[in-house]
Amino acid sequence: MADQRIPEYHGTLRNFMLKVPECIHACTGIKVFGRRIKSLIFSTDVSLIKNCNADAVIAVYPFTPQPVITQAVMAAADIPVFAGVGGGLTRGSRVVDLGRHAEFQGACGVVVNAPTANETVAELAKHIDIPIVVTVVNSDISIESRLEAGASIFNVSAAAHTPELVRQIRREHPEVAVIATGGPTEESILRTIEA
């Protein structure tokens, strides 16, 4: 059997980077345009994005999405970016326009908020050729209807209920791509991965 050690370079100036927990590597990940993604940093802070070892960025924030924010994140990131395009207060054609703009800027996917209407997801799917990540916060939503509308990936963000919700989605749709928040500890991350 070959030696499993991987040579690693740390450097001096980047030695203080934000590192994802090692247990993240136990998950299977998802492939987007041939690139395997196991870890994501949920941030729009360009200094964190530039100094982390996550595989991708999910740039969602509690304000109205603006192309200039996506542009700033895209300029700083040397990893794929999933850009938030609204779906809460920002609805309908504006979400579609923001999604198209994010794709044109080079985003590898767009993220819509949990309250986004299926009609908006369907319209977005007609206009972009990158994955649509639909946020799921509880079991009240029909995963089937989201898939029919054009959802590609589910972003499960249900706090302590995340593993339970991931398990439910996996039972009903074992092949669907899932991104899930892992929580603050290795134990909680592993519970989510096991789900």
Summary of the structure (lengths in Angstrom):
residues: 195
radius of gyration: 16.9
end to end distance: 30.7
largest distance: 55.5
contacts: 576
relative contact order: 0.12
helix: 38%
strand: 18%
